[in-house]
Each structure stands twice: as structure tokens, then as C-alpha cells.
Amino acid sequence: MTGAITAGAHGAASVDPYATQTPAHPVRFLYGLNPLAKFLAPAPAMVLLVFVRDVATPLAFLALAYVLVLVGVRFTARTAGILVGAIPGAVALIGIGFSLWTDAALVDGTAVVWRFGAWTMYSGAFAIGFSTALRLAAILSLALIAGLSTTGPDLVRAMVQQLRVPYRIGYTALAAFRFVPRFGHELEVIRQAHRVRGAHGGRGPFAAAARWAGYIVPLLAGAIRHAERVALAMDARAFGAHPDRTERHLVPWRARDAVFVVLFWAASAAIFWTFFPWGAA
């Protein structure tokens, strides 16, 4: 039983999004940037992409985001699944869905792709559907620049140090978000303990409902115990007793952060200037 629980704990810790990351190779430069720089750089492009209606502009930002992620972030199975599977699959699904929902009266002047009885699919519907899907994919891909290379603690430290967010708010929010992977770890331990004891075995919806009902009470008990430990730990460190706290780990804003932001803004401006997606409208 101990080995099963230890394996579960190790597996849960390996996917903890708030754990400290191991040092990356210098080529993976995104890990060395200030988290605020990685959020600030793509922010204007993400806002402006909401208002574009062409296909070329989101494709260009999608390619830019892919290049930065592939170069600046460790290539793991999760990263590959997102870039190769999740995003292209979402583009295909959303693009086809919006194409089917587009009002045919708005695009009946475009070429006919196929006819099925009284229903006609026009090329204009495909253009609208896939431009919307690519726009959403481009916004998501730009968000991955920060999302795949930033940890929660570093983001909170940067917000406290550079944006002057009160540490009471920043670290309290971090502690609250930290409960999510903790609950995942507790649930895995409970499931393995029940599996070892042979509790709630069997198949079918009733057996599954019985298993999940058996998880609720120990999961809530573990959550209460963890909340008490966190509260005692924060109280022992005089959390909230003073307006400021000394930071053990500094996340400074360096020259390379400013260079990254400026270069990304310049690349974004060049893409918008080249395709100028509002000119056709």
C-alpha cells in the first residue's frame, strides 16, 4: 500500500503547475524572462486579434507563437499534445461548426462547395468559420508563451515586486490556487487506498457512483486538515502583520525583458501593417 501511495504522490507532483521548475537549458530563453514581460508582450496582439476577420493575420500570429514556444520552452509530451493535437483539433472542430452555423444568406454570393438537397455550403461560410477558429487559436497560442514557461510563485512574486500588488492578496490567491493540485494528489491517494482494500469494486454507473461517494468524506477531511496547516504556517510566519515583507527570491525586471517586449510589439505591428485586416472591411 505504501508503494502505491508513494507512486501516486510522485505522479501528482510531476504535474504540479505551481511547483518550482528545474533549471532549463539556456536556449529555452522564456524561462529566464520576467513573467510580466511574457504577459505584457502578446497582450496588445491578443486584444487586436478579437477584431480581425481575415485568415492571414491569425495564421501569422499562430506561427509566431509556435516558433517562440518550440524554441523557448521544453518540448514535453504535454507541449506536443497541445501544439500538435489540441490546437489543430480545436481549429478543425470550431471551424467546421461555425461554417455550418453561418447564415447562408450572408455568403450566397460566394462559390458553392457542395449541395445536399436543399442545403448548400458556400466557401464564404468556410472562410468565416475558419477565420474565427484561427483567431481563437492564435489568442490561445499567444497565451501559451507565458502559460507554459511561468510558475505561479514567480508570477505572484513579479506582481508583488513590480506591480506593487499587496502581498496579502498575491500570496493568499497563490495559496488558494495551490489547493487545486493538492486536491488532485489527495484524490489519487484515496483512490489507490480504496483500490488496495477492494472497496466499491465492480462496473457500471452504480458502482462508479458508490466509488465517488466514498471519495467525498476523506477528500473533505484532507482539505480541512490541509487548510488548517496552511493557516498555521502563515500565522507562524506573521503573514499580514506588516505592510511589506522581505522577499527571499527576487524576480527582477531586466534589460532582456524590455527587449523581448519591444521586439514582440515590433513583430506584432509588422504583422498588422503587412496584412492590415481592417482594410478589406
Sine and cosine of phi, psi and omega as CSV:
sin_phi,cos_phi,sin_psi,cos_psi,sin_omega,cos_omega
0.00,0.00,-0.64,0.77,-0.01,-1.00
-0.89,0.45,-0.65,0.76,0.01,-1.00
-0.90,0.43,-0.62,0.78,0.00,-1.00
-0.92,0.40,-0.67,0.74,-0.02,-1.00
-0.93,0.38,-0.64,0.77,0.03,-1.00
-0.89,0.46,-0.66,0.76,0.04,-1.00
-0.90,0.44,-0.63,0.77,0.03,-1.00
-0.91,0.42,-0.64,0.77,0.01,-1.00
-0.90,0.43,-0.65,0.76,0.02,-1.00
-0.91,0.42,-0.65,0.76,0.00,-1.00
-0.91,0.42,-0.62,0.79,0.01,-1.00
-0.93,0.36,-0.62,0.79,-0.03,-1.00
-0.93,0.38,-0.47,0.88,-0.06,-1.00
-0.94,0.34,-0.31,0.95,0.00,-1.00
-0.91,-0.42,0.31,0.95,0.00,-1.00
-0.95,0.32,0.91,-0.42,-0.04,-1.00
-0.96,0.27,-0.16,0.99,-0.03,-1.00
-0.94,-0.33,0.08,1.00,0.03,-1.00
-0.98,0.20,0.37,-0.93,0.03,-1.00
-0.94,0.35,0.73,-0.68,-0.04,-1.00
-1.00,0.09,0.49,-0.87,0.09,-1.00
-0.96,0.29,0.45,-0.89,0.00,-1.00
-0.85,0.52,0.66,-0.75,-0.03,-1.00
-0.98,-0.18,0.26,-0.97,0.06,-1.00
-0.91,0.41,0.58,-0.82,-0.02,-1.00
-0.82,0.57,-0.45,0.89,0.02,-1.00
-0.90,0.43,-0.53,0.85,0.03,-1.00
-0.97,0.22,0.96,0.30,-0.21,-0.98
-0.94,0.33,-0.35,0.94,-0.07,-1.00
-0.90,0.44,-0.48,0.88,0.00,-1.00
-0.93,0.36,-0.40,0.92,-0.02,-1.00
-1.00,0.01,0.00,1.00,-0.01,-1.00
-1.00,-0.04,0.42,-0.91,0.08,-1.00
-0.90,0.43,0.71,-0.70,0.00,-1.00
-0.83,0.56,-0.58,0.82,0.00,-1.00
-0.91,0.40,-0.54,0.84,0.04,-1.00
-0.91,0.41,-0.61,0.79,-0.01,-1.00
-0.96,0.29,-0.37,0.93,0.11,-0.99
-1.00,0.04,-0.60,0.80,-0.06,-1.00
-0.95,0.30,-0.60,0.80,-0.08,-1.00
-0.87,0.49,-0.78,0.62,-0.03,-1.00
-1.00,0.08,-0.06,1.00,-0.10,-1.00
-0.86,0.51,-0.74,0.67,0.01,-1.00
-0.87,0.48,-0.64,0.77,0.01,-1.00
-0.91,0.41,-0.64,0.77,0.01,-1.00
-0.89,0.45,-0.61,0.79,0.02,-1.00
-0.94,0.35,-0.71,0.71,-0.04,-1.00
-0.94,0.34,-0.46,0.89,0.02,-1.00
-0.90,0.43,-0.37,0.93,0.03,-1.00
-0.89,0.46,-0.47,0.88,-0.14,-0.99
-0.98,-0.21,-0.02,1.00,0.01,-1.00
-1.00,0.06,0.41,-0.91,-0.03,-1.00
-0.76,-0.65,0.05,1.00,-0.01,-1.00
-1.00,-0.07,0.01,-1.00,-0.01,-1.00
-0.99,-0.16,-0.55,0.84,-0.11,-0.99
-0.92,0.39,-0.65,0.76,-0.06,-1.00
-0.90,0.44,-0.80,0.61,0.05,-1.00
-0.89,0.45,-0.51,0.86,0.06,-1.00
-0.90,0.44,-0.65,0.76,0.01,-1.00
-0.91,0.42,-0.68,0.73,0.03,-1.00
-0.94,0.34,-0.53,0.85,0.07,-1.00
-0.90,0.45,-0.69,0.72,0.04,-1.00
-0.90,0.43,-0.65,0.76,0.02,-1.00
-0.88,0.47,-0.70,0.71,0.00,-1.00
-0.91,0.42,-0.66,0.75,0.01,-1.00
-0.88,0.47,-0.68,0.73,-0.01,-1.00
-0.89,0.46,-0.71,0.70,-0.01,-1.00
-0.91,0.42,-0.65,0.76,-0.01,-1.00
-0.93,0.36,-0.68,0.73,-0.02,-1.00
-0.91,0.40,-0.55,0.84,-0.01,-1.00
-1.00,0.08,-0.69,0.72,-0.19,-0.98
-1.00,-0.07,-0.08,1.00,-0.06,-1.00
-0.81,-0.58,0.55,-0.84,0.09,-1.00
-0.85,0.52,0.70,-0.72,0.01,-1.00
-1.00,0.00,0.97,-0.23,0.01,-1.00
-0.91,-0.41,0.06,-1.00,0.03,-1.00
-0.89,0.46,-0.61,0.79,0.01,-1.00
-0.92,0.40,-0.69,0.72,0.03,-1.00
-0.89,0.46,-0.68,0.73,0.03,-1.00
-0.89,0.46,-0.66,0.75,0.02,-1.00
-0.88,0.47,-0.61,0.79,0.00,-1.00
-0.94,0.33,-0.74,0.67,-0.11,-0.99
-0.97,0.26,-0.61,0.79,-0.10,-0.99
-1.00,-0.09,-0.56,0.83,-0.08,-1.00
-0.97,-0.24,-0.84,0.54,-0.17,-0.99
-0.92,0.39,-0.78,0.63,-0.08,-1.00
-0.93,0.37,-0.77,0.64,0.06,-1.00
-0.87,0.50,-0.62,0.78,0.04,-1.00
-0.90,0.43,-0.65,0.76,0.03,-1.00
-0.91,0.41,-0.62,0.79,0.03,-1.00
-0.88,0.47,-0.71,0.70,0.00,-1.00
-0.90,0.44,-0.71,0.71,-0.05,-1.00
-0.92,0.40,-0.75,0.66,-0.03,-1.00
-0.93,0.37,-0.65,0.76,-0.01,-1.00
-0.88,0.47,-0.70,0.71,0.02,-1.00
-0.92,0.39,-0.65,0.76,0.00,-1.00
-0.88,0.47,-0.73,0.68,0.01,-1.00
-0.93,0.37,-0.51,0.86,0.06,-1.00
-0.90,0.43,-0.64,0.77,0.01,-1.00
-0.95,0.32,-0.49,0.87,-0.04,-1.00
-1.00,0.03,-0.18,0.98,-0.02,-1.00
-0.92,0.40,0.69,-0.72,0.02,-1.00
-0.91,0.41,0.86,-0.52,-0.04,-1.00
-0.89,0.45,-0.46,0.89,-0.01,-1.00
-0.91,0.42,-0.39,0.92,-0.02,-1.00
-0.99,0.14,-0.34,0.94,-0.10,-1.00
-0.80,-0.61,0.31,0.95,-0.07,-1.00
-0.94,0.33,-0.14,0.99,0.06,-1.00
-1.00,0.05,-0.07,1.00,0.01,-1.00
-1.00,-0.05,0.08,-1.00,-0.06,-1.00
-0.92,0.39,0.52,-0.86,0.03,-1.00
-1.00,0.08,0.80,-0.61,0.03,-1.00
-1.00,0.06,-0.76,0.65,0.11,-0.99
-0.36,-0.93,0.30,-0.95,0.06,-1.00
-0.83,-0.56,0.65,-0.76,0.07,-1.00
-0.73,-0.68,1.00,-0.04,-0.09,-1.00
0.92,0.39,-0.81,-0.59,0.02,-1.00
-1.00,0.09,-0.07,1.00,-0.05,-1.00
-0.99,-0.15,0.73,-0.68,-0.05,-1.00
-0.82,-0.57,0.72,-0.70,0.09,-1.00
-0.97,-0.24,0.84,-0.55,-0.03,-1.00
-0.98,-0.21,0.43,-0.90,0.03,-1.00
-0.91,0.42,-0.49,0.87,0.05,-1.00
-0.89,0.45,-0.55,0.83,0.05,-1.00
-0.92,0.40,-0.65,0.76,0.07,-1.00
-0.89,0.45,-0.65,0.76,0.00,-1.00
-0.89,0.46,-0.68,0.74,0.01,-1.00
-0.92,0.39,-0.71,0.70,-0.04,-1.00
-0.89,0.45,-0.73,0.69,-0.07,-1.00
-0.99,0.17,-0.42,0.91,0.13,-0.99
-0.92,0.39,-0.61,0.79,0.07,-1.00
-0.91,0.41,-0.71,0.71,0.00,-1.00
-0.89,0.45,-0.68,0.73,0.01,-1.00
-0.92,0.38,-0.56,0.83,0.04,-1.00
-0.89,0.45,-0.71,0.70,0.04,-1.00
-0.90,0.43,-0.65,0.76,0.01,-1.00
-0.91,0.42,-0.62,0.78,0.02,-1.00
-0.91,0.42,-0.66,0.75,0.03,-1.00
-0.89,0.45,-0.69,0.72,0.03,-1.00
-0.90,0.44,-0.67,0.74,-0.02,-1.00
-0.91,0.42,-0.63,0.78,0.06,-1.00
-0.91,0.42,-0.57,0.82,0.05,-1.00
-0.93,0.37,-0.46,0.89,0.01,-1.00
-0.92,0.39,-0.37,0.93,0.01,-1.00
-0.84,0.54,-0.70,0.72,0.06,-1.00
-1.00,0.07,-0.60,0.80,-0.11,-0.99
-0.91,0.42,-0.57,0.82,-0.04,-1.00
-1.00,0.01,-0.12,0.99,-0.08,-1.00
-0.80,-0.60,0.22,0.98,-0.06,-1.00
-0.78,-0.63,0.69,-0.73,0.10,-1.00
-0.99,-0.15,0.38,-0.93,0.00,-1.00
-0.87,0.50,-0.74,0.68,0.02,-1.00
-0.86,0.52,-0.67,0.74,0.01,-1.00
-0.91,0.43,-0.62,0.78,0.03,-1.00
-0.90,0.44,-0.68,0.73,0.02,-1.00
-0.91,0.41,-0.68,0.74,0.02,-1.00
-0.88,0.48,-0.67,0.74,0.01,-1.00
-0.91,0.42,-0.65,0.76,0.02,-1.00
-0.91,0.42,-0.62,0.78,0.01,-1.00
-0.95,0.32,-0.66,0.75,-0.10,-1.00
-0.99,0.15,-0.65,0.76,-0.07,-1.00
-0.99,-0.11,-0.66,0.75,-0.03,-1.00
-1.00,-0.01,-0.06,1.00,0.01,-1.00
0.86,0.51,0.58,0.82,0.13,-0.99
-0.94,0.34,0.74,-0.68,0.01,-1.00
-0.83,0.56,0.73,-0.69,-0.06,-1.00
-0.90,0.44,-0.41,0.91,0.05,-1.00
-0.88,0.47,-0.61,0.79,0.01,-1.00
-0.98,0.21,-0.72,0.69,-0.08,-1.00
-0.89,0.46,-0.79,0.61,-0.08,-1.00
-0.97,0.22,-0.42,0.91,0.12,-0.99
-0.93,0.37,-0.68,0.74,0.06,-1.00
-0.90,0.44,-0.63,0.77,0.03,-1.00
-0.89,0.45,-0.66,0.75,0.03,-1.00
-0.89,0.45,-0.61,0.79,0.02,-1.00
-0.92,0.40,-0.71,0.70,0.03,-1.00
-0.91,0.41,-0.50,0.86,-0.01,-1.00
-0.91,0.41,-0.30,0.95,0.03,-1.00
-0.92,0.38,-0.46,0.89,-0.09,-1.00
-0.89,0.46,-0.83,0.55,0.06,-1.00
-0.90,0.43,-0.47,0.88,0.04,-1.00
-0.91,0.42,-0.66,0.75,0.06,-1.00
-0.89,0.45,-0.62,0.78,0.05,-1.00
-0.88,0.48,-0.66,0.75,0.04,-1.00
-0.90,0.43,-0.71,0.70,0.00,-1.00
-0.88,0.47,-0.66,0.75,0.00,-1.00
-0.90,0.44,-0.64,0.77,0.01,-1.00
-0.91,0.40,-0.64,0.77,0.04,-1.00
-0.89,0.45,-0.69,0.72,0.00,-1.00
-0.90,0.43,-0.67,0.74,0.00,-1.00
-0.89,0.46,-0.68,0.73,0.00,-1.00
-0.93,0.37,-0.59,0.81,0.05,-1.00
-0.90,0.43,-0.67,0.74,0.05,-1.00
-0.91,0.41,-0.61,0.79,-0.01,-1.00
-0.91,0.41,-0.64,0.77,0.02,-1.00
-0.90,0.43,-0.62,0.79,-0.02,-1.00
-0.99,0.13,-0.13,0.99,-0.01,-1.00
0.96,0.30,0.42,0.91,-0.03,-1.00
-0.99,0.16,0.61,-0.79,0.08,-1.00
0.81,0.58,0.75,0.67,0.05,-1.00
-0.98,0.21,-0.02,-1.00,0.02,-1.00
0.98,-0.19,0.09,-1.00,-0.01,-1.00
-0.85,-0.53,0.19,-0.98,0.03,-1.00
0.97,-0.24,0.22,-0.98,-0.07,-1.00
-0.91,0.41,-0.57,0.82,-0.03,-1.00
-0.94,0.33,-0.64,0.77,0.06,-1.00
-0.91,0.41,-0.63,0.78,0.04,-1.00
-0.90,0.43,-0.66,0.75,0.03,-1.00
-0.89,0.45,-0.62,0.78,0.03,-1.00
-0.91,0.41,-0.64,0.77,0.02,-1.00
-0.89,0.46,-0.75,0.67,-0.03,-1.00
-0.92,0.40,-0.55,0.83,0.08,-1.00
-0.91,0.42,-0.57,0.82,0.04,-1.00
-0.95,0.32,-0.31,0.95,0.03,-1.00
-0.99,0.15,-0.40,0.92,-0.21,-0.98
-0.90,0.43,-0.79,0.62,-0.10,-1.00
-0.90,0.45,-0.77,0.64,0.03,-1.00
-0.91,0.42,-0.51,0.86,0.03,-1.00
-0.92,0.38,-0.68,0.73,0.04,-1.00
-0.90,0.43,-0.64,0.77,0.03,-1.00
-0.89,0.46,-0.69,0.73,0.05,-1.00
-0.90,0.44,-0.60,0.80,0.03,-1.00
-0.91,0.42,-0.65,0.76,0.01,-1.00
-0.92,0.40,-0.68,0.73,0.03,-1.00
-0.88,0.47,-0.67,0.74,0.00,-1.00
-0.91,0.41,-0.65,0.76,0.02,-1.00
-0.89,0.46,-0.63,0.78,0.04,-1.00
-0.91,0.42,-0.66,0.75,0.02,-1.00
-0.90,0.43,-0.66,0.75,0.02,-1.00
-0.90,0.44,-0.68,0.74,0.00,-1.00
-0.89,0.45,-0.68,0.73,0.02,-1.00
-0.91,0.41,-0.65,0.76,0.01,-1.00
-0.90,0.43,-0.67,0.75,0.02,-1.00
-0.93,0.38,-0.62,0.78,0.02,-1.00
-0.93,0.38,-0.62,0.79,0.01,-1.00
-0.91,0.41,-0.44,0.90,0.02,-1.00
-1.00,-0.09,0.26,0.97,0.04,-1.00
0.84,0.55,0.67,0.74,0.00,-1.00
-0.92,0.39,0.81,-0.58,0.01,-1.00
1.00,0.04,-0.03,1.00,-0.03,-1.00
-0.97,0.24,-0.41,0.91,-0.05,-1.00
-0.77,-0.64,0.42,-0.91,-0.02,-1.00
-0.92,0.39,-0.44,0.90,-0.01,-1.00
-0.73,-0.68,0.38,-0.93,0.05,-1.00
-0.74,-0.68,0.49,-0.87,0.06,-1.00
-0.98,0.19,0.77,-0.64,-0.02,-1.00
-1.00,0.00,0.76,-0.64,0.08,-1.00
-0.97,0.23,-0.65,0.76,-0.01,-1.00
-0.93,-0.36,0.88,-0.48,0.02,-1.00
-1.00,-0.07,0.63,-0.78,0.08,-1.00
-0.85,-0.52,0.99,0.13,-0.12,-0.99
-0.97,0.22,0.33,-0.95,0.14,-0.99
-1.00,-0.08,0.92,-0.39,-0.08,-1.00
-0.97,-0.23,0.08,-1.00,0.02,-1.00
-0.90,0.44,-0.57,0.82,-0.01,-1.00
-0.91,0.42,-0.46,0.89,0.06,-1.00
-0.93,0.37,-0.69,0.72,0.04,-1.00
-0.91,0.42,-0.63,0.78,0.02,-1.00
-0.90,0.44,-0.67,0.74,0.02,-1.00
-0.88,0.48,-0.70,0.71,-0.01,-1.00
-0.90,0.44,-0.71,0.70,-0.03,-1.00
-0.90,0.43,-0.69,0.72,0.01,-1.00
-0.90,0.43,-0.64,0.77,0.00,-1.00
-0.92,0.38,-0.65,0.76,0.06,-1.00
-0.90,0.44,-0.63,0.78,0.03,-1.00
-0.91,0.42,-0.68,0.74,0.04,-1.00
-0.90,0.43,-0.63,0.77,0.04,-1.00
-0.90,0.44,-0.70,0.72,0.02,-1.00
-0.89,0.45,-0.62,0.79,0.02,-1.00
-0.91,0.42,-0.63,0.78,0.02,-1.00
-0.91,0.41,-0.72,0.69,0.00,-1.00
-0.91,0.41,-0.60,0.80,0.01,-1.00
-0.93,0.36,-0.61,0.80,-0.04,-1.00
-0.93,0.36,-0.75,0.66,-0.08,-1.00
-1.00,-0.04,-0.43,0.90,0.00,-1.00
0.59,0.81,0.95,0.30,-0.15,-0.99
-0.92,0.40,-0.18,0.98,-0.01,-1.00
-1.00,-0.06,-0.16,0.99,-0.03,-1.00
-0.92,0.40,-0.64,0.77,-0.03,-1.00
-0.93,0.38,-0.48,0.88,-0.01,-1.00
-0.95,0.30,0.00,0.00,0.00,0.00
